[in-house]
């Protein structure tokens, strides 16, 4: 078999493999797949892809995802404290700005009430 035929055969096998993995095929598509698979070279290429896929799936079960570093308890407390301080400062600025203390306002903020 020439290199071009082999590459085309592998590409067709990959296409049919993906369509089979998709799960749903039209009746015409299923008939075309069965006709394609009747050729021994095509069936062998598809079997090779399925074998490689099974090997990859079995290997994936042995690979553990890298653990993510959870924030240290001190970092969590510091973030919470910083958030609480920022909220308190924002509320304080809001209260001062709407309390009627005109010294706090600039000329741009001034609104006649």
Phi, psi and omega in degrees: 000135181285164181296322179294316179296321180296316180295318179294321179295317178295320179294318178295321178297319179295321178296313179293324177299315179296319179295322177292322179292333178298328173104316186249127177230144174291162181300317180295321179294319178296319179295319178295322178296314180298320178294320179295320184287343179295333177289132184298321180293321179293317179298321179293319179295319179293319179297322178295317178297317179296322178296315179296319180298316179297320177297318179294320179294320180291326177290328181294329179295335181272349181268124178264139177294148179295132180292140177271141181284117177283145179299144178292153180303323179296321179296319179297317180295317180297319178295317179297317180296317179297318178296319179295319179295318179297320177295316181297318179296318179297317178294319179299316179296320178296318180295315180296318184289333180255009183276353182095004177282098186286344178290336181284331184279150172264175180297330179287332181277344191295127177227129177291132178245000000 
